[in-house]
Amino acid sequence: AVVTDETLSFIQKSRRLLVVLSPNYVLQGTQALLELKAGLENMASQGSIRVILVQYKAIKKSKVKELKRAKTALTVIKWKGEKSKYPRGRFWKQLQVEMPVKKKTRRASINEQELSNSSL
């Protein structure tokens, strides 16, 4: 399988690329790894995307250089089964820290001002 232009386009438009790591992820081979590689290249060259690694299940020593490089350069958020399921737990807090902050658009703040002025 090949990463399609459409997939690359989505990666370029995204602010985060969430990659869930497991032994099956590595076995999927090229498609998944090419998406990771595209996300890492975009992150390094343009800085418009951040790659987030979530380790669902431990991967024994991987020979895949992109994955090894990504795991050393990025934070890996580990899912720890039952311990991770609680919404206020460490897993979800770490994930929230890595996610983009919603930006208030200028237009929204102008509309809010107009609403508050009109109600005077």
Residue frames as qw, qx, qy, qz and C-alpha x, y, z in Angstrom:
[[0.000, 0.888, 0.461, 0.000, 0.00, 0.00, 0.00],
 [0.415, 0.262, 0.011, 0.871, 1.12, 3.54, -0.71],
 [0.054, -0.565, -0.407, 0.716, 0.38, 6.73, 1.17],
 [0.340, 0.679, 0.546, 0.353, -2.05, 8.50, -1.06],
 [0.192, 0.360, 0.034, 0.912, -1.87, 12.17, -1.93],
 [0.470, -0.653, -0.311, -0.507, -5.11, 12.55, -0.01],
 [0.779, -0.487, -0.299, 0.259, -3.51, 11.13, 3.17],
 [0.545, 0.011, -0.076, 0.835, -0.51, 13.43, 2.78],
 [0.079, -0.537, -0.221, -0.810, -2.87, 16.35, 2.26],
 [0.636, -0.668, -0.325, -0.208, -4.71, 15.52, 5.49],
 [0.747, -0.317, -0.218, 0.542, -1.42, 15.29, 7.38],
 [0.348, 0.232, 0.046, 0.907, -0.33, 18.70, 6.04],
 [0.279, -0.588, -0.249, -0.717, -3.63, 20.29, 7.13],
 [0.728, -0.534, -0.430, 0.004, -3.58, 18.75, 10.61],
 [0.146, -0.822, 0.364, -0.412, -2.24, 20.20, 13.82],
 [0.502, -0.438, 0.716, -0.211, -1.75, 16.78, 15.45],
 [0.710, 0.217, -0.619, -0.257, -1.04, 13.28, 14.18],
 [0.657, -0.415, 0.504, -0.378, -1.95, 10.68, 16.78],
 [0.599, 0.335, -0.717, -0.126, -0.11, 7.40, 16.26],
 [0.808, -0.391, 0.282, -0.338, -1.22, 4.43, 18.35],
 [0.284, 0.536, -0.795, -0.007, 1.69, 2.02, 18.77],
 [0.850, -0.188, 0.409, -0.275, 1.24, -1.72, 19.25],
 [0.473, -0.237, 0.780, 0.334, 2.88, -4.87, 17.86],
 [0.540, 0.563, 0.620, 0.085, 0.17, -4.91, 15.15],
 [0.182, 0.940, -0.030, -0.288, 1.08, -1.36, 14.13],
 [0.196, -0.624, 0.663, 0.364, 4.60, -2.49, 13.28],
 [0.497, 0.101, 0.844, 0.175, 3.25, -5.56, 11.48],
 [0.473, 0.771, 0.345, -0.251, 1.02, -3.35, 9.30],
 [0.681, 0.066, 0.353, 0.638, 4.23, -2.22, 7.70],
 [0.364, 0.141, 0.253, 0.885, 4.68, 0.46, 5.13],
 [0.103, -0.709, -0.457, -0.528, 1.34, 2.31, 5.05],
 [0.524, -0.811, -0.251, 0.072, 1.26, 3.16, 8.75],
 [0.651, -0.396, 0.073, 0.643, 5.00, 3.86, 8.89],
 [0.341, 0.356, 0.341, 0.800, 4.86, 6.13, 5.84],
 [0.240, -0.837, -0.345, -0.350, 2.14, 8.17, 7.57],
 [0.641, -0.685, -0.073, 0.337, 4.38, 8.45, 10.65],
 [0.599, -0.057, 0.242, 0.761, 7.34, 9.41, 8.47],
 [0.139, 0.622, 0.386, 0.667, 5.27, 12.05, 6.63],
 [0.421, -0.862, -0.261, -0.107, 4.10, 13.49, 9.96],
 [0.683, -0.519, 0.046, 0.511, 7.66, 13.61, 11.32],
 [0.485, 0.198, 0.315, 0.792, 9.00, 15.26, 8.16],
 [0.065, -0.772, -0.364, -0.516, 6.23, 17.85, 8.25],
 [0.572, -0.791, -0.173, 0.133, 6.92, 18.48, 11.94],
 [0.668, -0.321, 0.154, 0.653, 10.64, 18.97, 11.28],
 [0.377, 0.263, 0.381, 0.803, 10.33, 21.12, 8.17],
 [0.119, -0.580, -0.324, -0.738, 7.26, 23.28, 8.78],
 [0.093, -0.012, -0.672, 0.735, 6.42, 22.79, 12.44],
 [0.476, -0.156, -0.151, -0.852, 2.71, 22.99, 11.63],
 [0.857, -0.218, -0.361, -0.296, 1.95, 19.52, 13.02],
 [0.250, -0.544, 0.724, -0.343, 2.89, 17.72, 16.19],
 [0.687, 0.038, -0.703, -0.178, 3.15, 13.93, 16.26],
 [0.551, -0.450, 0.471, -0.521, 1.79, 12.26, 19.40],
 [0.483, 0.165, -0.858, -0.060, 2.74, 8.68, 20.15],
 [0.710, -0.336, 0.295, -0.543, 0.36, 6.60, 22.25],
 [0.226, 0.281, -0.933, -0.006, 1.72, 3.21, 23.23],
 [0.796, -0.203, -0.104, -0.561, -1.25, 0.87, 23.49],
 [0.966, -0.229, 0.098, 0.069, 0.88, -2.25, 23.88],
 [0.363, -0.715, 0.495, 0.336, 4.63, -2.52, 24.27],
 [0.792, 0.578, -0.188, -0.058, 6.61, -3.21, 21.13],
 [0.836, -0.327, 0.232, 0.374, 9.62, -5.45, 21.44],
 [0.318, -0.525, 0.369, 0.698, 12.79, -4.00, 19.98],
 [0.626, 0.716, 0.276, -0.142, 11.80, -2.51, 16.66],
 [0.615, -0.095, 0.401, 0.672, 14.19, -2.47, 13.73],
 [0.288, 0.783, 0.424, 0.352, 12.20, 0.29, 12.06],
 [0.453, 0.018, -0.159, 0.877, 14.42, 3.37, 12.14],
 [0.171, -0.508, -0.208, -0.818, 11.55, 5.92, 11.85],
 [0.687, -0.589, -0.364, -0.221, 9.85, 4.38, 14.84],
 [0.729, -0.267, -0.292, 0.559, 13.03, 4.23, 16.91],
 [0.267, 0.226, 0.000, 0.937, 13.82, 7.85, 16.05],
 [0.367, -0.570, -0.297, -0.672, 10.27, 8.96, 16.85],
 [0.747, -0.536, -0.394, 0.027, 10.26, 7.18, 20.21],
 [0.619, -0.200, -0.228, 0.724, 13.49, 8.87, 21.28],
 [0.153, 0.221, 0.107, 0.957, 12.50, 12.35, 20.05],
 [0.423, -0.428, -0.271, -0.751, 8.86, 12.47, 21.15],
 [0.415, -0.211, 0.638, -0.614, 6.89, 11.93, 24.31],
 [0.416, -0.101, -0.857, -0.287, 5.33, 8.48, 24.38],
 [0.543, -0.254, 0.309, -0.738, 2.06, 8.38, 26.31],
 [0.196, 0.098, -0.975, -0.016, 1.52, 4.87, 27.66],
 [0.729, -0.272, -0.201, -0.595, -1.88, 3.23, 27.98],
 [0.038, 0.293, -0.885, 0.361, -1.76, 1.11, 31.13],
 [0.298, -0.288, -0.899, -0.141, -4.98, -0.84, 30.82],
 [0.365, -0.704, -0.609, 0.013, -7.41, -0.46, 33.72],
 [0.417, -0.504, -0.204, 0.729, -5.26, 2.25, 35.35],
 [0.162, -0.074, 0.319, 0.931, -5.58, 4.47, 32.26],
 [0.031, -0.522, -0.754, -0.398, -9.33, 4.34, 31.81],
 [0.202, -0.732, -0.489, 0.428, -10.17, 6.99, 34.44],
 [0.329, 0.836, 0.260, 0.353, -10.90, 10.38, 32.77],
 [0.190, -0.957, 0.176, -0.132, -8.92, 12.31, 35.39],
 [0.892, -0.285, 0.204, 0.286, -6.01, 9.89, 35.31],
 [0.360, -0.605, 0.406, 0.583, -2.47, 10.50, 34.17],
 [0.463, 0.202, 0.707, 0.495, -2.96, 9.05, 30.66],
 [0.195, 0.801, 0.525, 0.210, -5.76, 11.49, 29.77],
 [0.222, -0.913, 0.008, 0.342, -3.98, 14.46, 31.36],
 [0.453, -0.369, 0.538, 0.608, -0.84, 13.73, 29.31],
 [0.375, 0.425, 0.693, 0.445, -2.90, 13.39, 26.15],
 [0.036, 0.926, 0.374, -0.041, -4.69, 16.66, 26.83],
 [0.341, -0.749, 0.224, 0.522, -1.35, 18.47, 27.27],
 [0.414, -0.130, 0.663, 0.611, -0.26, 17.25, 23.83],
 [0.307, 0.645, 0.667, 0.212, -3.48, 18.28, 22.07],
 [0.226, 0.365, 0.154, 0.890, -3.87, 21.70, 20.41],
 [0.010, -0.446, -0.495, 0.745, -5.27, 24.59, 22.37],
 [0.270, 0.732, 0.586, 0.219, -8.39, 26.06, 20.82],
 [0.257, -0.058, 0.040, 0.964, -7.64, 29.51, 19.52],
 [0.214, 0.745, 0.483, -0.408, -10.25, 32.21, 19.76],
 [0.454, 0.429, 0.412, 0.663, -10.59, 33.79, 16.39],
 [0.105, -0.108, -0.100, 0.984, -10.54, 37.54, 16.17],
 [0.338, -0.278, -0.500, -0.747, -13.92, 37.50, 14.46],
 [0.540, -0.470, -0.697, 0.024, -15.46, 35.62, 17.42],
 [0.369, -0.381, -0.415, 0.740, -14.15, 38.17, 19.92],
 [0.069, -0.028, -0.185, -0.980, -15.46, 41.07, 17.79],
 [0.457, -0.374, -0.627, -0.507, -18.90, 39.42, 17.62],
 [0.508, -0.460, -0.638, 0.350, -18.88, 38.94, 21.39],
 [0.194, -0.218, -0.178, 0.940, -18.07, 42.64, 21.84],
 [0.244, -0.179, -0.411, -0.860, -20.87, 43.66, 19.48],
 [0.518, -0.448, -0.706, -0.181, -23.31, 41.47, 21.43],
 [0.444, -0.446, -0.514, 0.583, -22.29, 42.89, 24.77],
 [0.075, -0.112, 0.033, 0.990, -22.45, 46.48, 23.42],
 [0.323, -0.274, -0.546, -0.723, -25.86, 45.97, 21.85],
 [0.510, -0.497, -0.701, 0.015, -27.33, 44.67, 25.10],
 [0.287, -0.135, -0.383, 0.868, -26.43, 47.91, 26.98]]
